[in-house]
Amino acid sequence: MKITINGEVFTNITELEINRELRRTEIRYNTRGDMLIDLVARKYALVVSFGLMSENELKTLRELSQNIFVTVTFNAPEGEVTADFHISDEPAAAVKTINGVLMYGGVKLKMKQR
């Protein structure tokens, strides 16, 4: 499984949770209480879990998360999707040493579609 963020390909994805959220963007009522406009948008919310990452991979991911919006490409049930997303939290990781090499595990990235 892979995901592409601003052209950077990450192939060490262990879990990709894809949800479609319903967002109400505008609701107005007249004086009788009748709904006049209800604009609704369905947008993706992603939770990406990464396998063990090197220091360079984590550094790249953290740099990408500093942007307000990033372009993400992933495979959804409808096929390949490319859309702009907001990364709400900076990814954090637990440090592990494997065969003398520093690796980072437990990295999760939460994103919501713009």
Secondary structure, DSSP 8 states (H G I E B T S, - for coil): --EEETTEEE--EEEEEEEEEEEEEEEEE-TT--EEEEEEEEEEEEEEEE-SB-HHHHHHHHHHTTSS-EEEEEEETTEEEEEEEEE-S----EEEEETTEEEEE--EEEEEE-
